[in-house]
């Protein structure tokens, strides 16, 4: 775990206290962790998320089905 001394505004402090109370957390560190997690899910682009990378790796391992024309593809799909 990383420790940091930070300077925050009075408003940010109030927000941390609200998050802390809302989730029943022990301290503001837990509130910051919750906020960071929600920020990651809401704002960060999917390609930066580790679960997205795992999903891409799984897709890359899949093999395609070869076909010569649309009729053959339709036959494969409708099987």
Biopython code that builds the backbone (N, CA, C, O; Angstrom):
import numpy as np
from Bio.PDB.StructureBuilder import StructureBuilder

atoms = [
    (1, "UNK", "N", (0.845, -1.169, 0.000)),
    (1, "UNK", "CA", (0.000, 0.000, 0.000)),
    (1, "UNK", "C", (0.895, 1.238, 0.000)),
    (1, "UNK", "O", (1.918, 1.280, 0.684)),
    (2, "UNK", "N", (0.498, 2.235, -0.770)),
    (2, "UNK", "CA", (1.242, 3.473, -0.891)),
    (2, "UNK", "C", (0.662, 4.497, 0.066)),
    (2, "UNK", "O", (-0.556, 4.622, 0.195)),
    (3, "UNK", "N", (1.535, 5.221, 0.730)),
    (3, "UNK", "CA", (1.093, 6.307, 1.607)),
    (3, "UNK", "C", (1.456, 7.627, 0.964)),
    (3, "UNK", "O", (2.504, 7.753, 0.332)),
    (4, "UNK", "N", (0.575, 8.623, 1.128)),
    (4, "UNK", "CA", (0.833, 9.932, 0.537)),
    (4, "UNK", "C", (0.262, 11.015, 1.442)),
    (4, "UNK", "O", (-0.792, 10.845, 2.055)),
    (5, "UNK", "N", (0.973, 12.117, 1.511)),
    (5, "UNK", "CA", (0.459, 13.304, 2.184)),
    (5, "UNK", "C", (-0.047, 14.208, 1.075)),
    (5, "UNK", "O", (0.699, 14.560, 0.161)),
    (6, "UNK", "N", (-1.330, 14.589, 1.160)),
    (6, "UNK", "CA", (-1.922, 15.388, 0.095)),
    (6, "UNK", "C", (-2.539, 16.658, 0.657)),
    (6, "UNK", "O", (-2.911, 16.723, 1.828)),
    (7, "UNK", "N", (-2.640, 17.651, -0.188)),
    (7, "UNK", "CA", (-3.345, 18.890, 0.150)),
    (7, "UNK", "C", (-4.613, 18.933, -0.684)),
    (7, "UNK", "O", (-4.561, 18.858, -1.911)),
    (8, "UNK", "N", (-5.756, 19.053, -0.012)),
    (8, "UNK", "CA", (-7.036, 19.120, -0.716)),
    (8, "UNK", "C", (-7.806, 20.340, -0.237)),
    (8, "UNK", "O", (-7.559, 20.874, 0.844)),
    (9, "UNK", "N", (-8.733, 20.758, -1.063)),
    (9, "UNK", "CA", (-9.555, 21.910, -0.700)),
    (9, "UNK", "C", (-10.568, 21.508, 0.376)),
    (9, "UNK", "O", (-10.790, 20.326, 0.637)),
    (10, "UNK", "N", (-11.166, 22.513, 0.980)),
    (10, "UNK", "CA", (-12.195, 22.262, 2.001)),
    (10, "UNK", "C", (-13.379, 21.523, 1.376)),
    (10, "UNK", "O", (-13.968, 20.636, 1.993)),
    (11, "UNK", "N", (-13.715, 21.900, 0.146)),
    (11, "UNK", "CA", (-14.831, 21.246, -0.550)),
    (11, "UNK", "C", (-14.517, 19.772, -0.813)),
    (11, "UNK", "O", (-15.372, 18.913, -0.598)),
    (12, "UNK", "N", (-13.305, 19.471, -1.274)),
    (12, "UNK", "CA", (-12.911, 18.086, -1.509)),
    (12, "UNK", "C", (-12.949, 17.297, -0.208)),
    (12, "UNK", "O", (-13.332, 16.127, -0.205)),
    (13, "UNK", "N", (-12.561, 17.915, 0.880)),
    (13, "UNK", "CA", (-12.607, 17.266, 2.190)),
    (13, "UNK", "C", (-14.044, 16.911, 2.566)),
    (13, "UNK", "O", (-14.305, 15.834, 3.100)),
    (14, "UNK", "N", (-14.978, 17.830, 2.280)),
    (14, "UNK", "CA", (-16.391, 17.563, 2.568)),
    (14, "UNK", "C", (-16.901, 16.402, 1.716)),
    (14, "UNK", "O", (-17.638, 15.544, 2.201)),
    (15, "UNK", "N", (-16.504, 16.382, 0.446)),
    (15, "UNK", "CA", (-16.921, 15.292, -0.439)),
    (15, "UNK", "C", (-16.398, 13.962, 0.091)),
    (15, "UNK", "O", (-17.130, 12.972, 0.119)),
    (16, "UNK", "N", (-15.139, 13.935, 0.511)),
    (16, "UNK", "CA", (-14.576, 12.704, 1.077)),
    (16, "UNK", "C", (-15.349, 12.262, 2.314)),
    (16, "UNK", "O", (-15.602, 11.072, 2.501)),
    (17, "UNK", "N", (-15.723, 13.215, 3.152)),
    (17, "UNK", "CA", (-16.502, 12.873, 4.349)),
    (17, "UNK", "C", (-17.864, 12.302, 3.979)),
    (17, "UNK", "O", (-18.349, 11.381, 4.636)),
    (18, "UNK", "N", (-18.491, 12.844, 2.923)),
    (18, "UNK", "CA", (-19.792, 12.340, 2.474)),
    (18, "UNK", "C", (-19.649, 10.917, 1.940)),
    (18, "UNK", "O", (-20.452, 10.045, 2.272)),
    (19, "UNK", "N", (-18.631, 10.680, 1.114)),
    (19, "UNK", "CA", (-18.391, 9.341, 0.573)),
    (19, "UNK", "C", (-18.113, 8.363, 1.712)),
    (19, "UNK", "O", (-18.616, 7.239, 1.722)),
    (20, "UNK", "N", (-17.312, 8.808, 2.660)),
    (20, "UNK", "CA", (-16.975, 7.976, 3.819)),
    (20, "UNK", "C", (-18.234, 7.581, 4.589)),
    (20, "UNK", "O", (-18.394, 6.422, 4.973)),
    (21, "UNK", "N", (-19.122, 8.544, 4.811)),
    (21, "UNK", "CA", (-20.361, 8.261, 5.547)),
    (21, "UNK", "C", (-21.310, 7.398, 4.726)),
    (21, "UNK", "O", (-21.930, 6.476, 5.257)),
    (22, "UNK", "N", (-21.423, 7.691, 3.444)),
    (22, "UNK", "CA", (-22.355, 6.952, 2.571)),
    (22, "UNK", "C", (-22.037, 5.466, 2.527)),
    (22, "UNK", "O", (-22.944, 4.634, 2.557)),
    (23, "UNK", "N", (-20.757, 5.130, 2.456)),
    (23, "UNK", "CA", (-20.353, 3.730, 2.344)),
    (23, "UNK", "C", (-19.961, 3.116, 3.691)),
    (23, "UNK", "O", (-19.589, 1.944, 3.744)),
    (24, "UNK", "N", (-20.039, 3.886, 4.773)),
    (24, "UNK", "CA", (-19.690, 3.367, 6.090)),
    (24, "UNK", "C", (-18.225, 2.992, 6.205)),
    (24, "UNK", "O", (-17.892, 1.954, 6.776)),
    (25, "UNK", "N", (-17.351, 3.824, 5.671)),
    (25, "UNK", "CA", (-15.924, 3.526, 5.636)),
    (25, "UNK", "C", (-15.222, 3.974, 6.906)),
    (25, "UNK", "O", (-15.722, 4.824, 7.642)),
    (26, "UNK", "N", (-14.043, 3.383, 7.155)),
    (26, "UNK", "CA", (-13.275, 3.709, 8.355)),
    (26, "UNK", "C", (-12.556, 5.040, 8.249)),
    (26, "UNK", "O", (-12.514, 5.817, 9.203)),
    (27, "UNK", "N", (-11.992, 5.294, 7.081)),
    (27, "UNK", "CA", (-11.198, 6.520, 6.944)),
    (27, "UNK", "C", (-11.285, 7.086, 5.535)),
    (27, "UNK", "O", (-11.891, 6.494, 4.643)),
    (28, "UNK", "N", (-10.670, 8.235, 5.359)),
    (28, "UNK", "CA", (-10.727, 8.923, 4.070)),
    (28, "UNK", "C", (-9.925, 8.189, 2.996)),
    (28, "UNK", "O", (-10.200, 8.352, 1.807)),
    (29, "UNK", "N", (-8.954, 7.397, 3.389)),
    (29, "UNK", "CA", (-8.202, 6.606, 2.412)),
    (29, "UNK", "C", (-9.136, 5.654, 1.666)),
    (29, "UNK", "O", (-9.038, 5.496, 0.449)),
    (30, "UNK", "N", (-10.037, 5.028, 2.411)),
    (30, "UNK", "CA", (-11.014, 4.136, 1.788)),
    (30, "UNK", "C", (-11.935, 4.921, 0.851)),
    (30, "UNK", "O", (-12.305, 4.434, -0.217)),
    (31, "UNK", "N", (-12.302, 6.141, 1.259)),
    (31, "UNK", "CA", (-13.156, 6.988, 0.420)),
    (31, "UNK", "C", (-12.440, 7.351, -0.876)),
    (31, "UNK", "O", (-13.056, 7.349, -1.941)),
    (32, "UNK", "N", (-11.160, 7.660, -0.800)),
    (32, "UNK", "CA", (-10.381, 7.981, -2.002)),
    (32, "UNK", "C", (-10.310, 6.762, -2.907)),
    (32, "UNK", "O", (-10.428, 6.896, -4.125)),
    (33, "UNK", "N", (-10.120, 5.579, -2.339)),
    (33, "UNK", "CA", (-10.078, 4.350, -3.140)),
    (33, "UNK", "C", (-11.403, 4.110, -3.864)),
    (33, "UNK", "O", (-11.405, 3.727, -5.034)),
    (34, "UNK", "N", (-12.519, 4.330, -3.188)),
    (34, "UNK", "CA", (-13.844, 4.179, -3.808)),
    (34, "UNK", "C", (-13.997, 5.167, -4.955)),
    (34, "UNK", "O", (-14.463, 4.806, -6.036)),
    (35, "UNK", "N", (-13.601, 6.419, -4.716)),
    (35, "UNK", "CA", (-13.722, 7.441, -5.755)),
    (35, "UNK", "C", (-12.841, 7.102, -6.956)),
    (35, "UNK", "O", (-13.264, 7.293, -8.097)),
    (36, "UNK", "N", (-11.641, 6.609, -6.726)),
    (36, "UNK", "CA", (-10.735, 6.244, -7.818)),
    (36, "UNK", "C", (-11.318, 5.092, -8.632)),
    (36, "UNK", "O", (-11.230, 5.093, -9.860)),
    (37, "UNK", "N", (-11.909, 4.117, -7.958)),
    (37, "UNK", "CA", (-12.509, 2.978, -8.649)),
    (37, "UNK", "C", (-13.682, 3.420, -9.515)),
    (37, "UNK", "O", (-13.812, 2.981, -10.658)),
    (38, "UNK", "N", (-14.535, 4.288, -8.977)),
    (38, "UNK", "CA", (-15.678, 4.786, -9.743)),
    (38, "UNK", "C", (-15.211, 5.645, -10.923)),
    (38, "UNK", "O", (-15.793, 5.583, -12.006)),
    (39, "UNK", "N", (-14.173, 6.433, -10.715)),
    (39, "UNK", "CA", (-13.614, 7.245, -11.800)),
    (39, "UNK", "C", (-13.097, 6.347, -12.916)),
    (39, "UNK", "O", (-13.328, 6.604, -14.097)),
    (40, "UNK", "N", (-12.398, 5.295, -12.524)),
    (40, "UNK", "CA", (-11.855, 4.358, -13.510)),
    (40, "UNK", "C", (-12.967, 3.757, -14.353)),
    (40, "UNK", "O", (-12.845, 3.669, -15.574)),
    (41, "UNK", "N", (-14.042, 3.345, -13.713)),
    (41, "UNK", "CA", (-15.144, 2.698, -14.424)),
    (41, "UNK", "C", (-15.899, 3.677, -15.314)),
    (41, "UNK", "O", (-16.362, 3.305, -16.392)),
    (42, "UNK", "N", (-16.026, 4.922, -14.873)),
    (42, "UNK", "CA", (-16.845, 5.884, -15.602)),
    (42, "UNK", "C", (-16.076, 6.660, -16.666)),
    (42, "UNK", "O", (-16.634, 6.981, -17.715)),
    (43, "UNK", "N", (-14.822, 6.963, -16.417)),
    (43, "UNK", "CA", (-14.103, 7.912, -17.261)),
    (43, "UNK", "C", (-13.040, 7.274, -18.144)),
    (43, "UNK", "O", (-12.940, 7.595, -19.328)),
    (44, "UNK", "N", (-12.256, 6.382, -17.582)),
    (44, "UNK", "CA", (-11.133, 5.837, -18.338)),
    (44, "UNK", "C", (-11.602, 5.065, -19.552)),
    (44, "UNK", "O", (-12.635, 4.396, -19.512)),
    (45, "UNK", "N", (-10.859, 5.155, -20.610)),
    (45, "UNK", "CA", (-11.196, 4.452, -21.828)),
    (45, "UNK", "C", (-11.025, 2.952, -21.608)),
    (45, "UNK", "O", (-10.122, 2.529, -20.886)),
    (46, "UNK", "N", (-11.889, 2.143, -22.228)),
    (46, "UNK", "CA", (-11.844, 0.694, -21.978)),
    (46, "UNK", "C", (-10.500, 0.052, -22.289)),
    (46, "UNK", "O", (-10.110, -0.907, -21.622)),
    (47, "UNK", "N", (-9.783, 0.560, -23.288)),
    (47, "UNK", "CA", (-8.518, -0.087, -23.626)),
    (47, "UNK", "C", (-7.464, 0.086, -22.544)),
    (47, "UNK", "O", (-6.426, -0.573, -22.590)),
    (48, "UNK", "N", (-7.707, 0.956, -21.573)),
    (48, "UNK", "CA", (-6.766, 1.132, -20.479)),
    (48, "UNK", "C", (-7.072, 0.205, -19.303)),
    (48, "UNK", "O", (-6.250, 0.051, -18.400)),
    (49, "UNK", "N", (-8.232, -0.399, -19.316)),
    (49, "UNK", "CA", (-8.631, -1.258, -18.208)),
    (49, "UNK", "C", (-8.038, -2.651, -18.371)),
    (49, "UNK", "O", (-8.037, -3.194, -19.476)),
    (50, "UNK", "N", (-7.532, -3.239, -17.283)),
    (50, "UNK", "CA", (-6.939, -4.587, -17.361)),
    (50, "UNK", "C", (-7.918, -5.650, -17.847)),
    (50, "UNK", "O", (-7.521, -6.559, -18.575)),
    (51, "UNK", "N", (-9.187, -5.553, -17.459)),
    (51, "UNK", "CA", (-10.156, -6.572, -17.891)),
    (51, "UNK", "C", (-10.402, -6.484, -19.400)),
    (51, "UNK", "O", (-10.736, -7.490, -20.025)),
    (52, "UNK", "N", (-10.243, -5.303, -19.991)),
    (52, "UNK", "CA", (-10.387, -5.156, -21.430)),
    (52, "UNK", "C", (-9.238, -5.855, -22.156)),
    (52, "UNK", "O", (-9.444, -6.493, -23.189)),
    (53, "UNK", "N", (-8.045, -5.732, -21.617)),
    (53, "UNK", "CA", (-6.876, -6.381, -22.211)),
    (53, "UNK", "C", (-7.048, -7.900, -22.181)),
    (53, "UNK", "O", (-6.738, -8.577, -23.161)),
    (54, "UNK", "N", (-7.544, -8.439, -21.056)),
    (54, "UNK", "CA", (-7.795, -9.879, -20.961)),
    (54, "UNK", "C", (-8.831, -10.325, -21.993)),
    (54, "UNK", "O", (-8.696, -11.385, -22.603)),
    (55, "UNK", "N", (-9.869, -9.501, -22.180)),
    (55, "UNK", "CA", (-10.907, -9.822, -23.146)),
    (55, "UNK", "C", (-10.320, -9.846, -24.562)),
    (55, "UNK", "O", (-10.639, -10.735, -25.352)),
    (56, "UNK", "N", (-9.468, -8.877, -24.878)),
    (56, "UNK", "CA", (-8.831, -8.847, -26.192)),
    (56, "UNK", "C", (-7.959, -10.066, -26.429)),
    (56, "UNK", "O", (-7.972, -10.639, -27.518)),
    (57, "UNK", "N", (-7.197, -10.469, -25.411)),
    (57, "UNK", "CA", (-6.339, -11.647, -25.550)),
    (57, "UNK", "C", (-7.170, -12.895, -25.826)),
    (57, "UNK", "O", (-6.771, -13.745, -26.622)),
    (58, "UNK", "N", (-8.314, -13.005, -25.174)),
    (58, "UNK", "CA", (-9.194, -14.148, -25.379)),
    (58, "UNK", "C", (-9.735, -14.157, -26.809)),
    (58, "UNK", "O", (-9.803, -15.208, -27.447)),
    (59, "UNK", "N", (-10.117, -12.984, -27.307)),
    (59, "UNK", "CA", (-10.632, -12.873, -28.668)),
    (59, "UNK", "C", (-9.550, -13.233, -29.682)),
    (59, "UNK", "O", (-9.831, -13.907, -30.673)),
    (60, "UNK", "N", (-8.310, -12.788, -29.440)),
    (60, "UNK", "CA", (-7.215, -13.055, -30.369)),
    (60, "UNK", "C", (-6.889, -14.542, -30.472)),
    (60, "UNK", "O", (-6.392, -14.992, -31.504)),
    (61, "UNK", "N", (-7.160, -15.306, -29.425)),
    (61, "UNK", "CA", (-6.888, -16.745, -29.430)),
    (61, "UNK", "C", (-7.938, -17.527, -30.222)),
    (61, "UNK", "O", (-7.695, -18.672, -30.605)),
    (62, "UNK", "N", (-9.100, -16.923, -30.468)),
    (62, "UNK", "CA", (-10.165, -17.612, -31.180)),
    (62, "UNK", "C", (-9.785, -17.788, -32.658)),
    (62, "UNK", "O", (-9.099, -16.951, -33.244)),
    (63, "UNK", "N", (-10.238, -18.865, -33.221)),
    (63, "UNK", "CA", (-9.985, -19.157, -34.638)),
    (63, "UNK", "C", (-11.243, -18.844, -35.437)),
    (63, "UNK", "O", (-12.356, -19.104, -34.979)),
    (64, "UNK", "N", (-11.069, -18.298, -36.610)),
    (64, "UNK", "CA", (-12.193, -17.984, -37.488)),
    (64, "UNK", "C", (-12.610, -19.195, -38.306)),
    (64, "UNK", "O", (-11.909, -20.205, -38.347)),
    (65, "UNK", "N", (-13.740, -19.081, -38.944)),
    (65, "UNK", "CA", (-14.244, -20.130, -39.812)),
    (65, "UNK", "C", (-14.044, -19.664, -41.251)),
    (65, "UNK", "O", (-14.623, -18.654, -41.652)),
    (66, "UNK", "N", (-13.240, -20.374, -42.032)),
    (66, "UNK", "CA", (-13.008, -19.942, -43.420)),
    (66, "UNK", "C", (-14.225, -20.232, -44.307)),
    (66, "UNK", "O", (-14.914, -21.237, -44.132)),
    (67, "UNK", "N", (-14.469, -19.334, -45.254)),
    (67, "UNK", "CA", (-15.530, -19.525, -46.236)),
    (67, "UNK", "C", (-15.118, -18.830, -47.529)),
    (67, "UNK", "O", (-14.323, -17.890, -47.518)),
    (68, "UNK", "N", (-15.672, -19.307, -48.646)),
    (68, "UNK", "CA", (-15.269, -18.808, -49.960)),
    (68, "UNK", "C", (-16.158, -17.680, -50.460)),
    (68, "UNK", "O", (-15.691, -16.766, -51.140)),
    (69, "UNK", "N", (-17.446, -17.748, -50.118)),
    (69, "UNK", "CA", (-18.371, -16.715, -50.578)),
    (69, "UNK", "C", (-19.516, -16.579, -49.579)),
    (69, "UNK", "O", (-19.578, -17.305, -48.586)),
    (70, "UNK", "N", (-20.414, -15.649, -49.851)),
    (70, "UNK", "CA", (-21.512, -15.374, -48.920)),
    (70, "UNK", "C", (-22.463, -16.561, -48.792)),
    (70, "UNK", "O", (-23.009, -16.810, -47.717)),
    (71, "UNK", "N", (-22.654, -17.274, -49.862)),
    (71, "UNK", "CA", (-23.546, -18.439, -49.818)),
    (71, "UNK", "C", (-22.993, -19.501, -48.875)),
    (71, "UNK", "O", (-23.742, -20.112, -48.112)),
    (72, "UNK", "N", (-21.696, -19.717, -48.927)),
    (72, "UNK", "CA", (-21.071, -20.697, -48.040)),
    (72, "UNK", "C", (-21.151, -20.220, -46.588)),
    (72, "UNK", "O", (-21.391, -21.022, -45.685)),
    (73, "UNK", "N", (-20.955, -18.948, -46.364)),
    (73, "UNK", "CA", (-21.070, -18.390, -45.004)),
    (73, "UNK", "C", (-22.489, -18.560, -44.479)),
    (73, "UNK", "O", (-22.695, -18.946, -43.328)),
    (74, "UNK", "N", (-23.457, -18.269, -45.329)),
    (74, "UNK", "CA", (-24.860, -18.409, -44.926)),
    (74, "UNK", "C", (-25.155, -19.856, -44.552)),
    (74, "UNK", "O", (-25.879, -20.115, -43.590)),
    (75, "UNK", "N", (-24.601, -20.794, -45.302)),
    (75, "UNK", "CA", (-24.798, -22.226, -45.041)),
    (75, "UNK", "C", (-24.195, -22.590, -43.675)),
    (75, "UNK", "O", (-24.794, -23.357, -42.921)),
    (76, "UNK", "N", (-23.020, -22.047, -43.358)),
    (76, "UNK", "CA", (-22.354, -22.314, -42.076)),
    (76, "UNK", "C", (-23.180, -21.736, -40.924)),
    (76, "UNK", "O", (-23.382, -22.402, -39.908)),
    (77, "UNK", "N", (-23.651, -20.515, -41.080)),
    (77, "UNK", "CA", (-24.409, -19.839, -40.016)),
    (77, "UNK", "C", (-25.758, -20.509, -39.768)),
    (77, "UNK", "O", (-26.144, -20.758, -38.626)),
    (78, "UNK", "N", (-26.452, -20.792, -40.840)),
    (78, "UNK", "CA", (-27.792, -21.368, -40.698)),
    (78, "UNK", "C", (-27.749, -22.858, -40.425)),
    (78, "UNK", "O", (-28.749, -23.461, -40.034)),
    (79, "UNK", "N", (-26.565, -23.454, -40.637)),
    (79, "UNK", "CA", (-26.237, -24.822, -40.333)),
    (79, "UNK", "C", (-27.278, -25.808, -40.388)),
    (79, "UNK", "O", (-27.026, -26.986, -40.134)),
]
sb = StructureBuilder()
sb.init_structure("model")
sb.init_model(0)
sb.init_chain("A")
sb.init_seg("    ")
for serial, (resi, resn, name, xyz) in enumerate(atoms, 1):
    if name == "N":
        sb.init_residue(resn, " ", resi, " ")
    sb.init_atom(name, np.array(xyz, "f"), 0.0, 1.0, " ", f" {name:<3s}", serial, name[0])
structure = sb.get_structure()
